[in-house]
Amino acid sequence: MTVRAQLLFYGSVAMAMTLLAPGAAMAVAHSAPADTRVEFAIPAQSLAAALIAFGKQANVQVLTAGGAVAGFRSPGVSGSYSVEAALSRLLQGSDLNYEFTDAGTVVVRPRDVASPTQAADASQVKELAPVRTDAMVDRDVGFMADLSSLATRNDAYLIDVPQSISVVTRDLIDSQQILTVADAVRNVAGVQYIDGSDGLPLFQIRGFYTGNGLTDGMPNSIAGSGDYPPLVGVQRVEVLKGPQSILGDTTGGSFGGLVNITTKQPQSEPVHQLSYALGERGETQAGLDLAGPLGSTPGLTYRLVLSGEYADHTPQGYGHRRSAYIAPSVGWRGRTTNLVVGVQRIDHRLPIPDHVVLLNGSLSSASPFGLLTGSPSDYASYQSDRLYYLLDQQLGDTWAWRSRGQYVQQRNDQQSWTLYNPAANGNADPIAEAYRYSDAYYSLQNDLVGVFGAGQVTHTVTLGFDYSRSRLGHSDDFLHAYDGAQFNLFTSAPLPSVASVIQPADNLPLGGTPWSIDSGLFLQDQLALGEHWNVLAAVRRAAYEVATVDTAGNPWNPRRTKWVPNAGLVYKLTADVALYSSMASGFQPVSFLGENGRPLVPALSRQLEAGAKFNLFDQRARLTLSLYRIMLDHSYVLVSPQPPNFAELGPGQTNRGAELELAGQLAPGLDISSSYTFAQISNHDGTAATGAPRQRFNLWASYWFQGAALHGWGVAGGVLARSHSLGQSLDGLTYFSIPGQAEVGANVSYRSDRWRVTLGLKNLLARRLYADDFDETFVPVRTRRTFLLTGTYDF
């Protein structure tokens, strides 16, 4: 029988015998490669990822049925070994054999399958997807991602996770010429962002404004929402749908989901890359990405990412955007240890976004675009300093220890004018505000992950503990009313800088809060039941302190605990078709006091979700369909904005929706990323939901020409569209109708072995584009077609 026929017969038996009890690996070699030694550097990780790295480093093709290696972890291998010896070490603790069918091909299969000739189905034998692993970061190929280490707090195939998870890969970021995390998440179903008046974007997921988000899987600090690094320092952007309190983020309300970014980490494969972006109005960004071995010490690597950005002014005239980013890190890989230590600094000076005001309660009465509603010097600045470590340690064949930690300091300084009560004739009440604060934050996460089982049942158990402390430093809030006569937007002189009018008496200082503590104990079991069923059960006991003041104005830190359960079920019709359902819970503690002087009860949410995931086009693309319902029991209405911040419970909310996502390669050279969202938001008090388009659609297609004549050339383009939504006035009495809109973009690229250049057009049709939500004092808007030139050079 031919080698190919043997592999084809093997496939069905391999799938039928997947996920057996761990045991010693057994090796059977046929046509094995010569006993030459190869230098391996494969960290402890999921077995699937380890085999992918092995195939690349050993220059062999690894074949297996997709489910045969699911659920196993590998201790890794580091050092000089023969190919067979290295593979044997990788398979320690699993119940898998290997067989070389020739010098360049190896089949990995369950131990109890005596011979590939006993198998009878070709459909399940496939080459492992070409995911590359660098340190602890799973990198993706094209527009599709295969793995996630965040949703289940350990490595898992996305198709095996009973939850909707979306990943914006590095290739999609480059194809769309994306420069910010806010633009990246527009590719994801159920996600939208809105320009905030403080210069940072506000994210909505499934109808809820998000919490502070995550960086490398760790919760960001108090002011971390939106203040992400430039994408030159980011490997992937990941969006987890539904309540995520079980992951430890309870500070900002993660009822709809969370945005996580994975930063670039040290790697052994050298990187020497310059990147640039040139746009209109002096917009310039330059970046440097360096990585590779550090010195002659085996396993020691480094990464250094630098970025700077400058723009003269916005289209409307707000000036001097400046951003800087520096992120050095060092990694070390041993036989069973992976360690990364890094530092990051983010320094942003962001002009207030271009916007208009409504002079008579509708968009038809909006002030003319180009007419400044404030001062050209209005801005917000943010500085974040972060020290972190990432540690993976294999503890024998069954258990692994995963530890993460960070310390973050942040500072903010904001100065801007707001035009209150704008009238049809242009009269308004300008208020100058200067605001500054600082905070400090640190967090620790420690997880023990064990894989064991018996028969056709495999358990992946995670025991976790996380701890965080945050402190808001002293804050100053200066409010100054306009000193002149009645201000008119059309006839009065331009407003001066905020700094020139603020007086010491305008300050409303806010004392810093004592350290607030959040901690949690986490237990999760992922059960693989034979070939078709996966079950996930998790619970977190969250303990938190509420930093507030009592009715006499004295600091008060009541302590509370809350149990947060999650559960999910996956049924795999085949290795490439999965049906799933899940339940997720969330809660948000608040520091507001009720009228009785006691803290209000936490807001509680619960999501029910069901869906299906399909690997298509020989596992080069994935289609995900999800249906969800999120129920929030209540919100909060702040009655007194001054301490002790009396508040009362507000109405709850129920959000329902359907989401469809397709990402991957449909044909040679053709990559697609597309999403569709249908969402319905119902406030329990019967009021209309604001900032909530019923439908959203996104499509981006990239094609690299395959013929010799146009080799290296590529074209890409797409559309982002939504239906109409509603805005609301500050007093809550008036709704503004926001029309539906569509934004079209396109670009052309050329790439060679060492460099790439892309020329793109944004808002190709020069449409007037409004934000999804606003009030009468701040209506973000874009009106013009713009070009952007981006590129990279590898040296």
C-alpha positions, -999 to +999 in steps of 0.1 A: +000+000+000+013+035-008+023+060+018-006+082+009-031+053+011-017+044+045-023+080+058-058+080+043-068+047+060-053+059+093-075+090+095-108+076+107-093+054+134-072+084+147-104+104+151-122+076+168-095+071+194-088+107+204-084+121+239-074+089+257-058+088+291-023+103+294+006+079+296+041+073+284+047+080+248+056+051+226+076+055+194+076+034+163+099+046+136+097+037+099+117+055+073+129+078+101+153+107+092+190+103+097+202+105+133+215+140+129+211+165+158+190+196+155+189+226+178+154+228+192+138+257+212+101+247+219+086+259+251+061+241+273+027+247+257-003+230+241+008+198+223-008+211+191+013+243+191+044+223+202+041+199+172+037+229+148+069+244+161+086+210+159+076+206+122+091+240+114+124+235+133+129+199+122+118+206+086+093+177+086+056+176+078+035+166+109+002+149+101-025+141+126-063+141+129-073+175+144-088+161+176-060+135+183-038+161+200-065+183+215-064+187+252-028+176+257+001+197+268+037+192+260+067+198+283+086+212+254+122+205+243+152+228+243+187+219+232+204+197+206+185+164+199+179+140+171+145+145+154+132+113+170+145+121+204+130+156+203+096+142+192+096+116+220+102+143+246+074+164+231+049+135+234+058+127+270+026+126+291+003+119+262-011+086+249+003+091+214+026+073+191+045+086+161+055+070+128+077+083+101+063+073+067+093+088+050+123+110+060+102+142+057+067+131+070+056+119+105+022+108+116+011+113+152-017+090+164-033+074+195-012+046+210-039+019+207-040+022+169-016-005+159-010+004+123-022+031+099-033+003+076-062-004+099-077+030+093-104+036+067-111+073+061-090+099+045-110+129+055-096+134+090-058+132+083-045+167+078-013+187+082-014+208+113-024+244+106+008+265+101+005+285+133+039+298+145+047+301+182+070+327+195+075+326+233+040+325+248+023+343+219+004+322+193+008+340+160-017+336+133-017+331+095-037+353+072-070+366+086-078+335+106-067+326+141-067+290+155-058+293+192-067+313+222-051+312+257-074+338+272-110+326+273-103+294+292-070+307+309-051+280+290-044+271+254-074+260+234-086+257+198-112+284+191-135+258+176-135+239+209-144+269+231-181+273+239-180+311+234-178+336+207-142+349+204-130+371+176-094+378+167-080+406+145-048+391+132-016+409+124-021+402+086-056+419+088-041+449+106-015+453+079-039+448+051-063+475+063-035+499+073-049+500+108-030+522+133-052+520+164-070+493+184-102+513+179-101+508+142-091+472+145-122+461+165-145+475+138-139+442+121-156+423+149-194+415+150-212+432+179-184+457+185-183+495+179-163+524+191-172+560+196-147+590+198-148+603+234-145+640+242-113+632+261-096+619+229-098+582+238-123+559+221-152+544+240-159+507+232-192+490+231-197+452+229-231+437+225-247+470+235-227+476+267-198+500+272-168+479+281-146+478+312-109+488+311-100+459+289-069+435+291-033+437+280-016+403+276-046+388+294-042+410+325-068+436+335-059+472+328-058+497+355-084+523+365-080+546+335-068+519+310-099+520+288-088+528+253-052+539+262-037+511+242-002+509+226+001+517+189-004+487+167+032+486+158+037+470+192+007+447+190+006+411+177-031+405+178-064+421+191-088+397+207-125+403+217-142+381+242-180+383+239-203+383+269-198+390+307-161+385+317-161+390+354-148+355+357-115+367+343-111+393+371-122+425+354-150+439+376-139+476+377-155+489+346-185+467+338-177+440+314-213+429+307-209+428+269-173+416+267-137+427+268-110+438+244-076+422+249-044+430+231-014+408+229+019+427+227+049+416+207+072+394+228+109+382+225+115+355+200+145+335+187+137+342+150+154+375+142+133+406+133+148+439+121+119+459+107+113+496+101+077+507+095+062+540+086+029+558+079+024+591+061-009+609+058-024+643+052-019+673+075+016+662+084+005+629+099+036+608+104+043+576+122+076+557+124+083+524+141+112+501+148+108+464+157+139+444+167+140+408+180+162+378+181+188+359+203+205+380+230+242+373+232+255+338+232+235+324+261+212+296+249+175+304+251+180+341+258+161+364+235+149+400+233+124+424+217+125+462+213+096+481+198+098+519+194+072+541+178+067+579+174+037+597+158+031+634+150+004+653+132+002+691+126-035+694+131-068+677+126-091+686+096-110+710+118-079+727+133-072+711+166-034+709+168-003+689+175-009+652+180+021+636+196+026+600+206+056+579+217+059+542+226+089+522+239+087+486+249+119+466+256+116+430+268+138+400+275+129+363+273+145+331+284+135+296+274+148+266+293+138+229+289+107+234+310+106+272+316+095+302+296+100+337+311+095+371+297+102+404+315+093+437+299+087+474+303+064+496+283+058+534+282+029+549+263+029+587+260-001+603+241-010+639+235-043+637+217-062+667+203-099+668+210-116+649+181-132+669+153-168+676+162-198+699+158-226+710+181-263+708+175-279+743+175-315+732+174-318+696+185-311+678+152-284+670+128-299+695+103-290+722+128-254+711+133-227+738+133-207+739+101-178+715+100-145+734+101-159+760+126-140+753+158-162+749+188-133+752+213-097+763+212-071+749+188-050+739+219-077+717+235-061+683+242-058+654+265-025+637+275-020+602+289+012+586+302+013+549+312+043+531+325+040+493+328+064+467+342+053+431+336+064+394+336+050+363+319+061+329+332+052+294+320+067+265+340+061+228+333+058+207+365+063+172+354+042+155+327+008+165+340+009+199+355+020+234+344+023+266+363+013+299+345+021+332+362+015+368+351+021+400+369+023+438+362+027+471+379+012+502+361+013+539+368-009+563+348-012+601+346-038+622+328-039+659+320-069+673+300-079+708+289-109+716+267-139+738+262-175+726+261-204+746+246-234+740+268-270+750+258-262+757+221-291+777+205-303+781+169-287+815+166-252+802+177-254+814+213-239+790+238-224+788+273-187+779+271-172+761+301-134+756+303-123+724+321-088+714+332-086+680+348-056+660+360-051+628+381-029+599+386-033+563+396-013+532+404-022+496+399-007+461+401-021+427+395-010+390+398-024+359+382-012+324+390-028+293+374-020+256+378-031+237+347-032+199+347-042+174+320-052+139+330-079+114+326-090+078+320-105+060+291-122+084+267-124+112+293-097+138+295-097+166+321-079+199+318-082+214+352-072+250+360-067+262+396-062+299+397-057+328+420-056+365+410-050+396+431-050+433+422-047+466+441-055+500+426-052+535+440-066+567+426-042+596+434-051+632+442-072+648+414-077+684+404-108+695+384-109+731+373-141+745+359-143+781+346-172+798+329-166+821+300-157+856+312-170+877+283-204+887+272-228+863+256-207+839+234-218+833+199-203+806+179-205+826+146-196+862+157-175+860+189-137+858+189-122+824+191-120+810+225-086+813+243-066+784+256-080+768+287-047+773+306-050+811+301-083+814+319-082+789+347-078+804+382-068+786+414-102+793+429-118+772+401-104+740+415-126+713+429-099+690+443-107+653+449-088+634+475-072+601+465-088+569+475-071+543+497-059+511+480-088+491+467-083+453+465-099+427+441-090+391+444-104+358+433-101+320+435-107+303+402-116+266+394-123+253+360-126+218+344-126+213+306-137+178+299-132+161+266-157+132+265-146+110+236-146+122+201-176+145+201-183+162+234-165+190+253-178+204+286-166+235+304-175+243+340-159+272+359-165+292+390-147+322+405-151+334+441-144+371+438-136+392+469-134+430+466-133+461+486-154+492+477-134+524+481-159+551+491-167+576+519-194+574+545-221+601+551-197+621+572-171+622+544-147+596+560-130+569+540-149+537+541-139+503+526-165+477+530-156+442+518-178+419+498-176+385+480-194+372+450-196+338+433-193+340+394-202+307+375-197+299+338-206+268+319-205+256+283-210+226+261-196+218+227-208+190+204-185+183+174-203+168+145-169+164+128-134+178+135-144+209+116-180+215+127-190+223+163-222+233+179-220+251+213-240+267+241-229+285+272-240+305+302-218+334+315-223+356+346-210+391+354-212+417+381-200+452+388-194+466+423-199+503+427-186+529+452-218+550+451-238+551+483-276+548+485-297+573+504-294+551+534-256+557+534-248+521+525-231+510+492-255+499+465-257+463+456-237+452+426-252+451+391-256+415+380-258+401+344-262+368+328-257+358+292-271+328+274-254+320+241-257+293+214-239+290+181-220+270+156-184+271+143-173+257+109-138+252+096-140+257+059-117+256+028-095+228+043-092+247+076-081+279+060-112+298+070-137+298+098-174+307+099-190+315+133-227+320+140-238+331+175-271+339+191-271+356+225-293+372+252-278+393+280-299+403+310-288+431+333-308+434+365-303+472+371-282+502+364-273+532+385-286+568+386-262+593+402-283+617+423-255+638+439-222+641+419-204+654+450-193+631+479-208+610+493-221+605+458-257+595+467-272+573+440-302+551+433-308+520+413-318+525+377-336+503+352-321+471+338-316+461+302-320+431+280-299+428+248-305+402+222-287+396+189-273+374+162-238+376+149-221+361+119-183+362+112-162+348+084-124+350+083-097+333+064-085+323+029-112+314+004-088+308-025-051+311-032-042+348-026-078+358-016-084+365+021-117+377+036-128+392+069-165+398+072-191+402+099-228+409+103-246+420+135-283+421+142-289+435+177-320+446+197-316+465+230-346+468+254-344+491+285-366+477+312-382+512+319-394+514+283-371+542+272-353+540+238-318+527+236-292+552+225-261+545+204-274+511+193-277+505+155-299+475+148-277+462+120-240+464+112-220+449+083-183+448+076-164+433+047-127+434+038-112+415+010-075+412+000-061+396-031-025+390-040-020+383-077-008+348-084+005+351-119+041+359-128+033+391-145+018+408-114+038+389-088+041+409-056+011+432-063-021+431-043-053+450-040-077+453-011-109+470-002-140+469+019-171+486+034-183+492+069-220+500+072-246+504+099-283+512+102-296+543+120-293+549+157-303+575+184-284+601+204-297+618+234-294+653+250-277+659+283-310+664+301-323+631+287-354+648+273-345+649+236-335+621+211-315+628+180-319+606+149-286+595+135-289+582+099-274+550+087-241+552+068-215+533+049-177+539+047-157+525+018-119+521+017-094+506-007-057+502-012-030+488-035+002+471-023+035+458-035+057+435-015+090+419-020+112+397+002+123+426+023+099+455+019+063+463+015+044+495+006+007+502+006-012+533-007-048+535+006-078+558+005-101+561+036-137+572+032-134+568-005-168+583-013-162+613+009-193+607+030-202+627+061-197+601+088-212+606+123-206+587+155-231+561+166-240+581+198-236+617+209-253+646+228-258+681+216-225+694+229-202+669+212-210+653+178-179+635+164-179+637+126-156+630+096-163+645+062-133+641+039-115+615+018-080+609+030-050+590+018-025+570+038+009+556+027+023+528+049+051+504+045+078+482+061+114+475+054+133+444+068+170+450+072 
